[in-house]
Amino acid sequence: MFPGKEQEYSNGLLKGGMTVRIGLFAELFAPSVGGQELFFEGLSRQLVKNGHAVDIHCIGHVAGLADIESVGGVTIFRHPTDEFYKAPRFRMMKRAWPTIIKYALHVRRVSKEMNYDVLVLNQWPLLHAMTIPRSQRAKAVLHWCEIRTGLFYNAIQAVLPRLVARNVAISDAVAQSIQRFSAGPVHTLPSGIEVEHFQSLPRDERSGICYLGRMAAHKNLPLLINAFELLKDGGYGGKLTLAGDGPVFDEIRDRARASRYGADIVLTGLISDREKIELLSRSESLVISSLREGFPRVVAEAMASGLPVVTCDFATNGTKDVVELYGCGVVTRAEPEYLARGMRDVIARWDHYSGTGRAAAKSLSWALIAKNFEELVVSGLDDRRPSLASRLSEASAA
């Protein structure tokens, strides 16, 4: 089914370490752009650098994508393919459920045939974690990126942690929520960054508030625009830059044009990595007004750029937990006047929050996160996979 992979995996030991065969099962992957896509892309890239063999199995969400391709040493398998997966006929479903079922059955078959040393499953699209064979669950790691509310999600979040050997989470807050249902400890495995790629300009070379991310309803951008208007009413001289694209882009553009400060609100659309680095380095504050988040990677990127963060205290907004944990900004009540006050506060104490964020960003390098992952795999799965544990131990001794 996957020609050439068996021979590649039979090579065994690498010089100075052990090749561990890792299968990553994620709903979506590049060129799809989102927090979990970026997480799995960064983790897989670093694991390959560390000498492991990594495959990614995802849904092909765009017509014309290759069924199988190798990028940076990572082999990407896309099956099934559904160009309307993210925009199904019945929009209230948000995803094409027939495709989710096909993917879940495919994951069941692939996990058994490939018999990876370790399986890492993205939380989404949920069903695939329930269909993997019992023989594979003992070496499966389920990565939780967010907590959802409601009867359906509460039931799923109570069941899935018990089906796998190890649960990890994007943030401490998500880990604490899943811990209630997990047989073992739930560790935090956040999204990382290449810290050295980011730059921090001095305070006197910065101006403006920014947002970077998808233009989606749950990002709650009208709240940010309302707060920015209050900030401008108080005499603030900078602009608001909204970078990104998504399903509500037109609505946000119309809201910005209708603002009394429309001339100071800039919508860039999608921007390149270079443009992102520049925007983070020259802005005064990053603001995230989302109703729900896990651990947005842009927060880590802002920290590495010395850019303070302001966010809201919605119960399902994981950004607030990240900001409080690292002390890289301010969490406010979810009302325009409080969000505006938070922006004023971080600007007034800019040096403090900028320095705290830069110092904390060092702990979010991909090299360190991949190392933590490797340690979790050994400690979490070696009791159920003694052959893998012994191979790793022998490799370390060598």
TADA-V723578 format. One record per residue. N is the residue number from 1. PHI is phi in degrees with one decimal (none if undefined). Layout:
N:PHI + N:PHI
//
This chain:
1:none + 2:-124.1 + 3:-57.6 + 4:90.7 + 5:-71.3 + 6:-61.4 + 7:-65.3 + 8:-60.7 + 9:-77.1 + 10:-77.8 + 11:-65.8 + 12:75.6 + 13:-67.8 + 14:-98.2 + 15:-63.7 + 16:81.3 + 17:-168.0 + 18:-123.3 + 19:-78.7 + 20:-101.2 + 21:-85.8 + 22:-118.4 + 23:-105.4 + 24:-103.9 + 25:-116.0 + 26:-128.9 + 27:-53.3 + 28:-132.2 + 29:-149.0 + 30:-50.1 + 31:-85.5 + 32:-64.5 + 33:-118.4 + 34:-170.3 + 35:-58.6 + 36:-74.5 + 37:-60.2 + 38:-66.2 + 39:-61.7 + 40:-68.7 + 41:-65.8 + 42:-66.4 + 43:-64.9 + 44:-63.5 + 45:-61.1 + 46:-71.4 + 47:-64.4 + 48:-65.0 + 49:-60.3 + 50:-80.8 + 51:99.7 + 52:-93.7 + 53:-98.1 + 54:-125.7 + 55:-115.7 + 56:-118.9 + 57:-114.7 + 58:-142.3 + 59:-84.7 + 60:-80.1 + 61:-99.7 + 62:-132.0 + 63:-63.1 + 64:94.6 + 65:-71.2 + 66:-67.0 + 67:-66.0 + 68:-139.1 + 69:-152.5 + 70:-112.5 + 71:-130.6 + 72:59.7 + 73:88.3 + 74:-98.4 + 75:-93.4 + 76:-106.6 + 77:-110.7 + 78:-114.3 + 79:-164.1 + 80:-75.7 + 81:-108.8 + 82:-148.9 + 83:-68.5 + 84:-107.1 + 85:-59.1 + 86:-86.6 + 87:-139.1 + 88:-68.0 + 89:-57.3 + 90:-95.1 + 91:-60.3 + 92:-63.9 + 93:-79.7 + 94:68.4 + 95:-135.7 + 96:-82.3 + 97:-63.0 + 98:-56.6 + 99:-70.5 + 100:-61.7 + 101:-64.9 + 102:-61.5 + 103:-64.4 + 104:-61.1 + 105:-67.9 + 106:-64.6 + 107:-62.6 + 108:-58.2 + 109:-69.4 + 110:-63.7 + 111:-61.1 + 112:-76.2 + 113:-68.3 + 114:-80.8 + 115:49.6 + 116:-62.9 + 117:-67.8 + 118:-138.2 + 119:-113.3 + 120:-117.1 + 121:-110.3 + 122:-66.3 + 123:-53.6 + 124:-93.7 + 125:-98.9 + 126:74.4 + 127:-62.8 + 128:-63.1 + 129:-70.8 + 130:-90.2 + 131:-100.9 + 132:-63.0 + 133:-60.9 + 134:-56.8 + 135:-63.0 + 136:-95.5 + 137:-63.7 + 138:-68.2 + 139:-126.4 + 140:-103.1 + 141:-115.5 + 142:-105.7 + 143:-99.5 + 144:-96.8 + 145:-104.1 + 146:-166.6 + 147:-113.5 + 148:-110.3 + 149:-109.9 + 150:113.1 + 151:-59.9 + 152:-62.6 + 153:-68.4 + 154:-60.4 + 155:-66.9 + 156:-63.3 + 157:-68.3 + 158:-86.4 + 159:-92.4 + 160:-57.2 + 161:-58.3 + 162:-84.6 + 163:-90.9 + 164:-122.0 + 165:-77.0 + 166:-145.9 + 167:-114.5 + 168:-129.4 + 169:-138.6 + 170:-71.1 + 171:-148.4 + 172:-62.5 + 173:-65.5 + 174:-65.7 + 175:-60.7 + 176:-64.5 + 177:-68.2 + 178:-78.9 + 179:-55.5 + 180:-59.7 + 181:-112.2 + 182:-95.9 + 183:-70.0 + 184:-119.5 + 185:-64.9 + 186:-103.2 + 187:-97.5 + 188:-90.5 + 189:-131.3 + 190:-75.9 + 191:-77.2 + 192:-104.7 + 193:-145.5 + 194:-92.0 + 195:-53.9 + 196:-68.3 + 197:-79.0 + 198:-104.1 + 199:-130.4 + 200:-125.2 + 201:-76.2 + 202:-65.3 + 203:-56.4 + 204:-75.5 + 205:-106.9 + 206:-116.2 + 207:-164.0 + 208:102.7 + 209:-102.5 + 210:-138.1 + 211:-133.9 + 212:-129.3 + 213:159.0 + 214:-71.4 + 215:-93.7 + 216:-126.7 + 217:-59.0 + 218:-73.0 + 219:-74.2 + 220:60.4 + 221:-68.1 + 222:-57.9 + 223:-61.8 + 224:-63.7 + 225:-64.1 + 226:-60.2 + 227:-67.8 + 228:-62.3 + 229:-61.9 + 230:-67.3 + 231:-61.9 + 232:-67.5 + 233:-57.5 + 234:-83.6 + 235:104.5 + 236:-65.4 + 237:-100.5 + 238:-86.8 + 239:-103.3 + 240:-111.0 + 241:-109.2 + 242:-110.9 + 243:-109.8 + 244:141.1 + 245:-142.3 + 246:161.1 + 247:-64.4 + 248:-110.2 + 249:-56.2 + 250:-62.1 + 251:-63.5 + 252:-67.4 + 253:-61.5 + 254:-64.9 + 255:-64.9 + 256:-65.2 + 257:-65.9 + 258:-81.0 + 259:-69.4 + 260:-67.8 + 261:-118.1 + 262:-55.5 + 263:-67.8 + 264:-104.4 + 265:-114.2 + 266:-112.8 + 267:-104.3 + 268:-92.8 + 269:73.8 + 270:-65.8 + 271:-126.1 + 272:-77.8 + 273:-60.6 + 274:-62.8 + 275:-66.4 + 276:-63.2 + 277:-59.2 + 278:-65.6 + 279:-62.4 + 280:-65.5 + 281:-77.6 + 282:-110.0 + 283:-87.8 + 284:-93.9 + 285:-159.1 + 286:-99.5 + 287:-120.0 + 288:-122.4 + 289:-106.0 + 290:-63.3 + 291:-73.1 + 292:-145.4 + 293:-154.9 + 294:-98.2 + 295:-129.7 + 296:-59.4 + 297:-63.5 + 298:-62.3 + 299:-67.6 + 300:-63.2 + 301:-66.5 + 302:-65.0 + 303:-59.4 + 304:-64.8 + 305:-92.5 + 306:67.7 + 307:-106.8 + 308:-61.8 + 309:-118.2 + 310:-121.4 + 311:-146.5 + 312:-108.1 + 313:-94.1 + 314:-63.0 + 315:-59.0 + 316:-99.2 + 317:-93.2 + 318:-65.6 + 319:-59.0 + 320:-63.0 + 321:-68.7 + 322:-66.0 + 323:-62.8 + 324:-69.2 + 325:-63.7 + 326:-95.1 + 327:62.5 + 328:-98.6 + 329:173.8 + 330:-130.9 + 331:-108.5 + 332:-124.5 + 333:-65.4 + 334:-86.8 + 335:-136.1 + 336:-53.0 + 337:-65.7 + 338:-75.0 + 339:-65.9 + 340:-62.4 + 341:-64.0 + 342:-62.2 + 343:-64.1 + 344:-63.6 + 345:-65.9 + 346:-70.7 + 347:-68.6 + 348:-67.8 + 349:-113.1 + 350:-58.4 + 351:-60.2 + 352:-63.4 + 353:-68.0 + 354:-64.6 + 355:-66.2 + 356:-63.3 + 357:-64.7 + 358:-62.0 + 359:-64.7 + 360:-72.6 + 361:-61.4 + 362:-61.2 + 363:-79.6 + 364:-109.4 + 365:-71.2 + 366:-61.8 + 367:-60.2 + 368:-71.0 + 369:-65.3 + 370:-65.1 + 371:-63.5 + 372:-63.5 + 373:-61.5 + 374:-60.2 + 375:-66.0 + 376:-67.3 + 377:-61.4 + 378:-67.7 + 379:-71.5 + 380:-88.4 + 381:-119.0 + 382:-69.1 + 383:-70.4 + 384:-104.3 + 385:-129.4 + 386:-60.1 + 387:-65.4 + 388:-66.0 + 389:-60.2 + 390:-67.2 + 391:-63.5 + 392:-64.8 + 393:-63.9 + 394:-63.8 + 395:-65.2 + 396:-64.5 + 397:-64.9 + 398:-68.0
//
